Amino acid sequence: MKALIHIGMPKTGSSTIQAFLKINAEALRAQGLRHDPVNPRFGSQYELAATGLVRAGAAMSDAVALRVLGLRDPAAQQAYVDAFEARLQHGQQAWGERVFLGSSEHIHAWLTRPEQITALDTVLRRYFDSVQYLVYLRPQGEMVVSAYSERIRRGETLSFNDHFNQRLKALNYWKSLRLWAKAVGEARLTPRLLTPDALVGGDLLDDFCAIAGIDRTGLQTPRRMNTSLSAEAIALRRQINRFLPVRNRKGGRAKPYQLALRLLERRLPQPGTRLQLSDGQRQILLADHAEANEKLRARYFPERATLFPTES
């Protein structure tokens, strides 16, 4: 059995891919592909990212993940990963499909050291004949705006300018891909560009299906997931976030927050103003990543004049 593991990045359509896999799991099994998350109520397969951390001797630190999974100490995290590996061991004998499909944006976000990536890869190669890793790269300008929207959804209150300055260096895709390529090998890493001109059929799910060997005919299409907030919605949530927590102690949605949001959102204009980079921020972003993007283009996408259309 082979494995195809979608490793994110965050804000690159991961939730859409995961929703697609979830609602079509039975139909996919009929095609010889298995999607088998440990926690089906979540989109991201935390178990994959947790395996890389724990097997490398590190601990999970994502506060939201720790609350929703109930893994508050190293022993619980170890047991969680042990159970996942036992699941893979059982599946090695019981699963009859030809491909295992996994997806977690937390893999890319959490596994930032070579030994952590290697630890995950070592576990997966123990149970699968081959393991391929898939990553989608979104234009940096779109990524930084979308990531800010997500931070505000999670309860943060920082300004967009502060967010921009914090995340500027984290958008070096060349550095990220070199880390993964050195850990798992160039041939087992498949980068794709999240732009209509680069995707099969101009569509993320069509592209994912082409890479995974899925016949999309007759399969369900999930609704659009995690769309970015408008500038007005961001301003409102920043204010609410100063006074109310987004989540309760168990990691679920806090009812007081949700009630306040529903009441106040009625006053917002629809569809609202799209948050965008200033001209100055756009120039800083392009200049900061020009060299890295060109290296990435030359290595993985030599047929393109520029890595992303906005660079032209």
C-alpha positions in Angstrom: 0.0 0.0 0.0 1.3 3.5 -0.9 0.7 6.7 1.0 0.1 10.2 -0.2 0.4 12.8 2.6 -0.8 16.3 2.0 1.3 18.4 4.4 -0.5 21.8 4.1 0.6 24.7 4.1 -2.0 26.4 6.3 -4.4 28.6 4.2 -3.8 26.7 1.0 -7.2 25.0 0.7 -6.4 22.3 3.2 -9.9 22.4 4.8 -11.4 22.0 1.3 -9.3 18.9 0.6 -10.1 17.4 4.0 -13.8 18.0 3.6 -13.7 16.4 0.2 -11.9 13.3 1.5 -14.4 13.1 4.4 -17.6 13.3 2.5 -16.4 10.9 -0.2 -14.5 8.4 2.0 -16.8 5.5 1.1 -16.7 6.3 -2.7 -12.9 6.6 -2.5 -12.6 3.2 -0.9 -14.4 1.8 -3.9 -11.7 3.4 -6.1 -9.0 1.7 -3.9 -8.1 4.8 -1.8 -8.4 5.0 1.9 -8.9 8.1 4.1 -8.9 7.0 7.7 -8.5 9.8 10.3 -8.2 9.0 14.0 -10.5 11.9 14.9 -13.1 12.1 12.1 -14.8 15.2 13.6 -11.7 17.3 12.8 -10.5 18.1 9.3 -6.7 18.2 9.9 -5.3 14.8 10.9 -3.5 15.9 14.0 -2.1 12.4 14.5 0.3 12.8 11.6 1.9 16.0 12.9 1.9 14.7 16.4 3.8 11.6 15.3 6.6 13.7 13.9 6.9 15.8 17.1 6.6 13.0 19.7 8.8 10.4 17.9 11.5 13.1 17.6 11.3 13.7 21.4 9.4 17.0 21.3 6.0 17.9 22.6 2.9 19.4 21.2 2.5 23.0 22.1 -0.5 24.2 20.0 -2.9 25.4 22.7 -6.1 24.8 20.6 -5.0 21.3 19.6 -4.1 20.4 23.2 -7.5 21.5 24.4 -9.6 19.8 21.7 -7.6 16.6 21.8 -7.3 16.5 25.6 -3.6 15.8 25.4 -2.4 18.0 28.2 0.8 16.1 29.2 3.6 14.2 27.4 2.3 10.8 28.5 -1.0 11.5 26.9 0.7 12.6 23.7 2.8 9.5 23.7 -0.2 7.3 24.1 -2.0 9.2 21.3 0.9 8.5 18.9 1.3 4.9 20.0 -2.4 4.4 19.3 -2.0 5.8 15.8 0.9 3.6 15.1 -1.1 0.6 16.3 -3.8 1.7 13.9 -1.4 1.7 11.0 0.0 -1.7 12.0 -3.5 -3.1 12.0 -4.3 -1.5 8.7 -1.2 -2.9 7.1 -2.9 -6.3 7.4 -6.6 -5.3 7.2 -6.8 -2.6 4.6 -7.2 -3.7 1.0 -6.9 -0.4 -0.7 -3.9 0.6 -2.8 -3.4 4.1 -1.5 -3.7 5.8 1.9 -4.6 9.5 1.8 -3.7 11.7 4.7 -4.0 15.5 5.1 -2.9 17.9 7.8 -1.8 21.5 7.6 -0.3 21.0 11.0 2.4 18.8 9.5 4.0 21.8 7.8 3.3 24.2 10.7 4.6 21.9 13.5 7.4 20.0 11.9 10.0 22.6 11.4 13.2 20.7 12.2 14.8 17.9 10.0 14.6 15.3 12.8 10.9 15.9 13.2 10.2 15.4 9.5 12.4 12.3 9.5 10.6 10.9 12.5 7.2 11.1 10.8 8.6 9.7 7.6 10.3 6.8 9.4 7.0 5.8 11.0 5.1 6.0 7.7 7.7 4.1 5.8 7.4 1.3 8.3 3.8 0.6 7.3 3.6 1.8 3.6 5.5 0.6 0.6 6.2 4.2 -0.5 5.3 7.6 0.9 4.8 10.8 -1.2 4.4 14.3 0.2 2.2 16.9 -1.4 2.3 20.6 -0.7 0.5 23.6 -2.2 2.1 27.0 -2.5 -0.1 30.1 -2.5 1.1 33.5 -3.6 2.7 35.2 -0.6 0.5 38.3 -0.8 -2.6 36.2 -0.6 -1.1 34.0 2.1 -0.3 36.8 4.5 -3.7 38.4 4.1 -5.5 35.0 4.6 -3.3 34.1 7.6 -4.2 37.4 9.3 -7.9 36.6 8.9 -7.3 33.2 10.5 -5.4 34.7 13.5 -8.3 37.0 14.2 -10.8 34.1 13.9 -8.7 32.4 16.6 -9.0 35.3 19.0 -5.9 37.5 18.4 -6.1 41.3 18.4 -2.9 42.4 16.7 -2.9 44.9 13.9 -2.4 43.8 10.3 0.9 45.7 10.1 2.2 43.8 13.1 1.1 40.6 11.6 2.7 41.4 8.3 6.1 42.2 9.9 5.9 39.0 12.0 5.1 36.7 9.1 7.4 38.2 6.4 10.3 35.8 6.8 8.0 32.7 7.3 6.9 33.1 3.7 10.2 31.8 2.3 8.9 28.8 0.4 12.3 27.9 -1.0 13.7 27.4 2.5 10.7 25.3 3.6 10.9 23.0 0.5 14.6 22.5 0.9 14.1 21.4 4.5 11.5 18.8 3.3 13.5 17.7 0.3 16.6 17.1 2.3 14.7 15.1 4.9 12.6 12.9 2.6 14.3 13.2 -0.7 13.6 15.4 -3.7 11.7 12.7 -5.6 9.2 12.1 -2.8 8.1 15.8 -2.5 5.5 17.2 -4.9 5.0 21.0 -4.8 2.1 22.5 -6.6 1.2 26.1 -7.1 -2.2 27.3 -5.9 -3.0 29.6 -8.8 -5.6 28.9 -11.5 -3.1 28.9 -14.3 -1.1 26.1 -12.6 -3.8 23.9 -11.3 -5.3 21.1 -13.3 -8.6 22.5 -14.7 -7.8 25.7 -12.7 -9.3 24.0 -9.7 -7.8 22.8 -6.4 -9.8 19.6 -6.1 -9.3 18.7 -9.8 -5.6 19.2 -9.2 -5.6 17.1 -6.0 -7.5 14.3 -7.7 -5.1 14.3 -10.6 -2.2 13.9 -8.2 -3.9 11.3 -6.0 -5.3 9.2 -8.9 -8.9 9.9 -8.0 -11.7 9.8 -10.6 -13.8 12.8 -9.5 -16.8 11.7 -11.6 -19.9 11.5 -9.3 -18.1 12.5 -6.2 -19.5 15.2 -3.9 -18.0 18.7 -3.8 -17.8 20.4 -0.3 -18.9 23.9 0.2 -16.2 26.5 0.2 -14.3 26.4 3.5 -12.7 29.1 5.7 -13.1 32.1 3.5 -11.3 35.2 4.5 -13.0 37.8 6.7 -13.8 41.2 5.3 -12.0 44.2 6.7 -15.1 45.2 8.6 -15.5 41.7 10.1 -11.9 41.7 11.2 -12.3 45.1 12.9 -15.4 43.8 14.7 -13.8 40.6 15.9 -10.6 42.4 17.1 -12.9 44.4 19.4 -14.8 41.3 20.7 -11.5 39.4 21.1 -10.3 42.0 23.6 -13.1 41.1 26.0 -14.3 37.5 25.2 -12.5 34.2 24.6 -13.2 32.5 21.3 -13.0 29.0 22.9 -14.1 27.5 26.1 -11.9 25.4 28.5 -12.6 22.2 26.5 -11.6 23.8 23.2 -15.1 24.2 21.9 -16.7 27.4 20.6 -17.5 29.7 23.5 -21.2 30.5 23.6 -20.9 34.1 24.9 -18.5 34.9 22.1 -20.7 33.3 19.4 -23.8 35.2 20.7 -22.0 38.5 20.7 -20.7 37.9 17.2 -24.1 36.9 15.8 -25.7 40.0 17.2 -23.0 42.5 16.1 -22.4 40.9 12.7 -25.9 42.0 11.6 -24.6 45.6 11.4 -21.8 44.8 9.0 -21.9 45.7 5.3 -22.2 42.7 2.9 -20.1 41.5 1.3 -17.8 44.0 2.9 -14.4 45.4 2.0 -11.7 43.0 0.9 -8.5 43.3 3.1 -5.5 44.0 0.9 -1.8 44.7 1.2 -0.8 48.4 0.8 1.4 49.2 -2.2 4.4 49.5 0.2 3.8 46.2 1.8 3.4 44.5 -1.6 6.7 45.9 -2.8 8.4 44.8 0.5 7.0 41.3 0.1 8.0 40.9 -3.6 11.5 42.3 -2.9 12.0 40.1 0.2 11.2 36.9 -1.6 12.3 37.6 -5.1 15.5 35.5 -4.9 14.0 32.6 -3.1 11.0 32.5 -5.4 13.3 32.5 -8.4 15.3 29.6 -7.0 12.0 27.7 -6.4 10.8 28.4 -9.9 14.0 27.3 -11.5 14.1 24.0 -9.5 10.5 22.9 -9.6 8.7 25.0 -12.3 11.2 25.8 -15.0 8.5 26.1 -17.6 7.1 29.2 -16.0 8.4 32.7 -16.6 7.7 33.7 -12.9 6.6 31.6 -10.0 3.4 33.4 -9.4 1.4 35.5 -11.9 1.5 38.6 -9.8 5.3 38.8 -10.2 5.0 39.6 -13.8 
